[in-house]
Amino acid sequence: CALVVCLPRLTYDNIVCQMEVATDEPSTPIKQDIKKGNLRDYPYNINWNYGMIPRTWEDPKHKNDEVEGMFGDNDPVDIVEIGEKAHPMGTVIKIKALGCLAMIDDGELDWKVICIDAADPKAALCNDVEDVEKHFPGTIDAIRTWFRDYKIPDGKPANGYGLNDECMNKEYTMKVIAETHEFYNNLMRGIRENTEELSLK
């Protein structure tokens, strides 16, 4: 798998621009996200490289019966890279997928894949979700808490998680990636009508 970095790992406290791939613009550039006409920020630093898996798409018309009947959030699959190096925005790196969280954000399914840079010194030690806790103790819970609570300072409710808040294993994660890759391919081939008016260029 590959990761496109939208937000590098940070080591300082500051207001952080919420950078995402603009899926409705030609060539889908990385830019600050806008919601209801307002630029979006994260209220505090993020301690991991954050980005997305190219050629994946969470179909907003697909109902996931395993995750409380939630529909996709109309974005590529988000990914959290836990290695030691801060990668610049726009960097594409090879990663090892290790686990995933089924985050529920505003009533939509928003997968968070946890991975490690394949070139990281600890990459060889990490092959599944249990290795994350062994070699990066507390990281899964920190990621779960960060994404659950980041909207609270803006007066919004906390996000939730499906699948009993569990971080699923690598096998399950690879199925998520494969399924969302199929959704992307169906969109690109015209099998799934582009009713969301996404940029396919």
N, C-alpha and C positions, 0 to 999 in steps of 0.2 A: 504493500500500500504506500501511498504518498500523502504528504501533508503540505498544503499551501499555508504558510504562516500569515495570519492577518494581524496578530498582536503578539509582539515578542514578550518573552518572559521578562518581568520587571522586578527590581529589587529595592524600589523606593516607594514611599507613600505619596500619592498625587491623584488628581482627577485624571482618569484615563479615557481617551476617546474610544468609543465603541466602534471599532473598525470591522467591516464585513464586506463580503463580495456583493456588489450591486448586480443582482441577477436579472434585473430588467433593463440593463444598459448594454450596448454593444461591447463585446470583449470582456464583459463582467469585471470591471476594475474593482480594486479594493478601495473603499472610501468610508468615511464616517457615516454610520447608519442614521437614518431619519425616520421618525415615527410621528405621525400626526403633525407634520411640518416642523418638528423640533429635532435638532441634532442630539444624538444620544451619547451619554458618557457612562462609564462605570464609576461608582463612587469611591473605589479604592483599587490598589494595585492587584494585578493577577500574577501569581507566582509560577506560572507555567506558560509555555508557548501555546498559543491558541489559534486555531484556524479551521480549515475544512478539508474534506476529502474530495478531490476533483471527480467529476463524472458520477456523482451521487445526487439524489434528490428525494426529499421526504414529501411524497405525493399527498397534497391536502384532500384528495378524494379517496384515499386508501384508509379504511378503518382497520385499526390494529386491535383485534379482539384479545390479544394477550396483555395489552396495556390499556385496560379500562375503556376500550372502544374509541381511543383517541385517533384523530386524523393527523397526518404530517403537517409540518409547519411551513412548507413551500420553500425550503432552503436546502442547500447541500448539508451533508452530515457534518456536525461540529466535532472537532477533535482537540484533545488536551494532551500536550506532549510534556512528559515529566522529567526529561533529561536535564543535564547540568548546564548546557549551553543555551544562551539567548540567541535565537536566530532572527535576523532582520526581517521586517515586513516584506512579503513577496517571495521569500525563499521557499523553494520546493525541496523537501527532504524525504528520503526513504525512511519509513517507520515500521515498527512492529506493533500491531494492534494487540492489546492485552485484555481489555474488558470494556464494558459500556454501562452507562446509566440511562434509564428511560425517564428523562426529565419531562415534566408536564408544565408548560409555560402558557398562561392565558388560554387554557383549554386545548392546547395543541401538543402533539408529541414532538420533542426536540432532543434527539439522541445526542449523548456526549460520549464519544469514544475516547478511552484512555489508552495512550500509546507511549512508546519510547523511540527516540531517534536511533535508527539502526547502527549509527556510528558512535553512540554514547558508550563510555567505558563500562557501564553496567548492562548494556543491551544483551550480551550473551547470557547474563544471569536471569533475564526476565523473559519468560515464555508464556505465562498465563497470569490470570488475575491474582492468584495467591502469591506470586513472586513480587508483585508490587508491594504488598504489605510486608513481605520479608525484607526487601532491599530498600524500600522507600516507606518506612513505617509511618502511618497516620496520613499518608497522601490521599488515599481514596476518600477518607472521611473529610479531609480538608477540601477536596474538590466538590464533594457532595454538598457541604455546607456553604461554600462560596457561591455556587450557582443557585442554591436554594434561597440565599438571603440577599443577593446583590441589589434587588429592587426595593428592599425595605427602607433604606434611607430616603427614597423618593416618595415614601408614603404608600407604596403599593404592597399587596400581600406577598408572602413568600411563595416561591415556586414549590412544586411537589414532585414526587417520583412514583412511577409505577413499579410493578414487579417487586413489591414489598421493600422498596428502597434499596434493593440489592444491586451490587455491581456484578453484572453477569460475566461469565467466563469468555475466553477467547473463541471457543466454538460458537457460542451464541452471537458474539460480536461479529464474527466473519459472516454469519447468516444475515445480520442486519446490513452489513456493507454490501453483500451480494444482492439483497432484495432492493436496496435503494439504488444500486447501480442499474438494476433491471428497470426500475421506474424511470431513471434518467434515459436509458436507451429507448424505452417506449416513447418518451417525450420527443427525443431527437428524431426518431423514425416516423413520427406522426401517428403511431398506434394509439397514443394518448393525446387527445386534442389539447392544444396549448391555450386553454381558457384563462390561464393566469397571466398571459401576455409576457412570458419570460423571454429574454434574449437568447436565441439559439445560435448566435454567431460567435 
